Amino acid sequence: MQKIQGIEIMKINKKSKKEFADITKKAQANRKEIISDLEKISSELRIDAINMIFKANSGHPGGSFSAADIVATLYFYFLNISPENPGWEDRDRFIMSKGHACPIWYAALAKKGFFDRSHLDTLRKINSILQGHPDMKKTPGIDMTTGSLGNGLGAGVGMALAAKLKNKSYFTYVLIGCAEHNEGVLWEAAMSAAKFKLDNLIAIVDYNKLQLDGYNDEVMPLEPIEDKWKAFRWNVLRINGHDIGQIIEAIEKAKKTKGVSTVIIADTIKGKGVSFMEDKCQWHGKVPSKEEYKQAIKELTIF
């Protein structure tokens, strides 16, 4: 009898292992499909951003492109938001502290349905809802006006602390430009997050190593950047900011981390996706010529 039961148990275990393997394969296939979809969205957002900047004859393509994969993953995989009700109290919050990269943000908001795509043709125009830096009073879906560099994390600390005080479950995400680390106010905010144990606050550094006047190492060296954040008592993760699988995995880990805020240092490339823009300081705020625009569209149309 015992032997028979043992055989039966073994059969059940083998079946369970097979079912688990099948589920794992399906999950892996589904994850690959999700990543592929997000890569396509990232490309679409870059195309929308360069269209906006070219038509406006003004804007910041380099930092928009370096942040595209991060923004796409947040808006089309993670953020719990409602385009029909942008002010929903329980929504996740997103702050683009590097506000000059807003063309990629506007592209995501339009694709998500916060406003009609026709507005993308009005970037930086008088009376447009899409100004050169994000304005929470003009644009649906914008949680915080930014542009004065270094201030986004402090606003994020306030939002995350409010959630704790109100027993709300939403997360606050803050996208930070690497040159914002030159601003002392950023580190004041980092200290505050540690004090209040804001595990509902996730900062993501778009670490493209460049700023307006040159490479970070030439203007104001930031390394060892991981050690700096650790010294401020943050949980630190380091990833490839253009690998959507790594972005997903890092954010999932951050959301599970308790008692401490998480910063994800995402190594990125300024101008990512367009060969002549990549890792070039001059594309921080440069508008492409007609020929450059055509070439950029050609290179970005990969799906």
C-alpha positions in Angstrom: 0.0 0.0 0.0 2.8 2.4 0.9 4.5 1.5 -2.3 1.4 2.2 -4.4 1.0 5.5 -2.6 4.6 6.3 -3.2 4.2 5.5 -6.9 1.1 7.7 -7.0 2.9 10.5 -5.3 5.8 10.2 -7.8 3.3 10.4 -10.7 1.7 13.5 -9.2 5.1 15.1 -8.7 6.2 14.4 -12.3 2.9 15.8 -13.6 3.3 18.9 -11.4 6.8 19.4 -12.6 5.6 19.2 -16.2 2.8 21.6 -15.6 5.2 24.0 -13.8 7.6 23.8 -16.8 4.8 24.5 -19.2 3.6 27.5 -17.1 7.2 28.7 -17.0 7.6 28.4 -20.8 4.3 30.3 -21.3 5.4 33.0 -18.9 8.8 33.3 -20.6 7.1 33.5 -24.0 4.7 36.0 -22.7 7.5 38.1 -21.2 9.3 38.0 -24.6 6.1 39.2 -26.3 5.7 42.0 -23.7 9.4 43.1 -24.2 8.9 43.0 -28.0 5.8 45.2 -27.7 7.5 47.7 -25.4 10.5 47.9 -27.8 8.1 48.7 -30.6 6.4 51.4 -28.5 9.8 52.9 -27.6 10.6 53.3 -31.3 7.2 54.9 -31.9 7.7 57.3 -29.1 11.1 58.3 -30.5 9.5 58.9 -33.9 6.8 61.1 -32.3 9.4 63.0 -30.4 11.6 63.8 -33.4 8.5 64.7 -35.4 7.5 67.2 -32.7 10.9 68.7 -32.3 11.4 69.0 -36.1 8.0 70.7 -36.6 8.6 73.0 -33.6 12.1 73.8 -34.8 13.0 73.6 -31.1 13.5 70.9 -28.4 15.8 68.3 -26.8 16.1 65.1 -28.8 19.2 63.6 -27.0 17.8 63.3 -23.6 14.4 62.3 -24.9 15.8 59.4 -26.8 18.0 58.2 -23.9 14.9 58.0 -21.7 12.5 56.5 -24.2 12.8 52.8 -23.1 12.3 53.7 -19.5 9.3 55.9 -20.2 7.7 53.3 -22.4 8.1 50.6 -19.8 6.6 52.7 -17.1 3.6 54.0 -19.1 2.7 50.8 -20.9 3.6 48.2 -18.3 3.8 49.5 -14.7 2.0 52.8 -14.0 -1.5 52.4 -12.5 -3.1 55.5 -14.1 -6.4 56.5 -15.7 -6.4 58.7 -18.9 -10.1 59.2 -18.3 -9.5 60.5 -14.8 -6.0 62.1 -14.7 -6.5 63.4 -11.2 -7.5 60.0 -9.7 -6.4 60.1 -6.1 -5.0 56.5 -6.0 -3.0 56.7 -9.3 0.7 56.1 -9.4 2.7 59.3 -9.7 5.4 60.0 -12.3 7.7 63.0 -12.3 10.2 63.8 -15.1 12.7 65.8 -13.2 14.7 66.3 -16.3 11.8 68.3 -17.7 13.6 69.3 -21.0 13.1 65.7 -22.2 9.3 66.2 -22.2 8.8 65.4 -25.9 9.2 61.7 -25.1 6.8 62.2 -22.1 4.2 64.0 -24.3 4.4 61.2 -26.9 3.7 58.6 -24.2 0.8 60.6 -22.7 -0.8 61.0 -26.2 -0.4 57.3 -27.0 -1.9 56.4 -23.6 -4.9 58.6 -24.4 -4.5 61.6 -22.1 -5.1 63.9 -25.0 -5.6 63.9 -28.7 -2.5 63.2 -30.9 -3.2 66.4 -32.8 -1.7 68.3 -29.9 1.7 66.8 -30.7 1.9 69.2 -33.7 1.7 72.2 -31.3 4.9 71.6 -29.2 6.2 74.9 -27.8 3.6 77.0 -29.6 1.8 79.9 -27.8 -1.3 78.6 -26.0 -0.4 75.0 -26.6 -0.9 72.5 -23.8 2.5 71.1 -24.7 5.1 73.6 -23.6 8.9 73.3 -23.8 9.0 72.1 -20.2 6.1 70.2 -18.6 3.3 72.2 -16.9 0.9 70.5 -14.6 -1.6 73.2 -15.1 -1.7 72.9 -18.8 -1.2 69.2 -19.7 -3.4 66.3 -18.6 -1.4 63.5 -17.0 1.4 65.8 -15.7 1.8 65.4 -12.0 4.5 68.0 -11.4 5.8 71.0 -13.3 9.6 70.6 -13.9 12.4 72.2 -15.7 14.4 73.8 -12.9 16.8 70.9 -12.6 17.2 69.0 -9.4 13.8 69.6 -7.9 11.9 66.6 -9.1 13.0 64.2 -6.4 11.9 66.6 -3.6 8.5 66.7 -5.1 8.5 62.9 -5.3 9.5 62.6 -1.7 6.4 64.8 -0.8 4.1 62.6 -2.9 5.5 59.4 -1.5 5.2 60.7 2.1 1.6 61.9 1.5 0.8 58.3 0.4 2.3 57.0 3.6 0.3 59.5 5.8 -2.9 58.7 4.0 -2.4 54.9 3.9 -2.4 54.9 0.1 -0.8 52.2 -1.9 0.4 54.1 -5.0 4.0 54.4 -6.0 5.9 57.5 -7.0 8.5 57.3 -9.8 11.0 60.0 -10.5 13.1 60.1 -13.6 16.3 62.0 -12.9 19.0 63.3 -15.4 22.5 62.4 -14.5 23.6 66.1 -14.5 20.9 66.8 -11.9 23.3 65.2 -9.4 25.2 68.5 -9.6 22.3 70.1 -7.7 22.5 70.1 -3.9 18.7 70.0 -3.5 18.6 66.5 -5.0 20.8 65.2 -2.2 18.6 67.0 0.4 15.7 65.1 -1.0 17.6 61.8 -1.0 18.3 62.3 2.8 14.6 63.0 3.4 13.6 59.8 1.6 15.9 57.8 3.8 14.7 59.4 7.0 11.0 58.6 6.2 11.8 55.1 4.9 9.9 55.8 1.6 9.8 52.3 0.1 7.0 53.6 -2.2 9.5 56.0 -3.9 11.5 54.7 -6.9 14.0 57.0 -8.6 15.4 56.1 -12.0 18.6 57.8 -13.2 18.9 58.3 -17.0 22.6 57.9 -16.8 23.7 58.9 -20.3 27.0 60.5 -19.0 26.4 63.8 -20.9 25.0 67.2 -20.1 24.6 70.5 -21.9 28.3 71.5 -21.8 30.0 68.1 -22.2 30.7 64.8 -20.5 29.9 64.6 -16.8 33.5 63.6 -16.2 34.7 66.9 -17.7 32.1 69.1 -16.1 31.5 67.5 -12.7 32.5 63.9 -12.2 29.7 61.8 -10.6 31.5 58.5 -10.0 31.3 56.5 -7.9 27.6 57.2 -8.3 26.4 53.9 -6.8 28.4 54.5 -3.6 27.0 58.0 -3.3 23.5 56.8 -3.3 24.3 53.9 -0.9 25.9 56.5 1.5 22.5 58.2 1.5 20.9 54.9 2.6 19.1 54.0 -0.7 18.7 50.6 -2.2 20.8 50.8 -5.4 20.3 48.8 -8.6 22.3 49.2 -11.8 21.0 48.2 -15.2 21.2 48.8 -19.0 18.6 51.4 -19.5 17.9 50.3 -23.0 17.3 46.6 -22.1 13.6 46.5 -21.4 13.9 43.1 -19.7 16.3 44.6 -17.2 14.1 47.6 -16.7 11.1 45.4 -15.8 13.2 43.2 -13.5 14.7 46.2 -11.7 11.3 47.9 -11.1 9.8 44.7 -9.9 12.6 44.3 -7.4 12.2 47.9 -6.3 8.5 47.5 -5.7 9.2 44.5 -3.4 11.9 46.3 -1.4 10.7 47.3 2.0 11.8 50.1 4.4 14.0 51.9 2.0 13.7 53.9 -1.2 15.3 52.4 -4.4 17.3 54.2 -7.1 17.8 52.4 -10.4 20.9 53.7 -12.2 20.1 53.1 -15.8 23.1 53.3 -18.1 21.9 54.9 -21.3 23.1 56.6 -24.5 22.2 60.1 -25.3 20.4 60.2 -28.7 19.8 56.4 -28.6 18.4 55.1 -31.8 19.9 57.6 -34.2 23.5 56.9 -35.2 24.6 60.4 -35.7 23.0 61.6 -32.4 24.3 58.9 -30.1 26.7 60.0 -27.4 27.0 63.5 -28.9 26.7 66.5 -26.6 25.5 68.8 -29.4 22.2 66.9 -29.7 21.2 67.9 -26.2 19.1 70.7 -27.6 19.7 70.7 -31.4 17.1 70.5 -34.1 17.9 68.2 -37.0 18.1 69.6 -40.5 15.6 68.3 -43.1 18.1 65.6 -44.3 19.1 64.7 -40.8 15.4 64.4 -39.9 14.8 62.0 -42.8 17.7 59.9 -41.8 16.6 59.8 -38.2 13.1 58.6 -39.2 14.6 56.0 -41.4 16.8 54.6 -38.6 14.0 54.7 -36.0 11.5 52.9 -38.3 12.7 49.4 -37.3 9.4 47.6 -36.9 
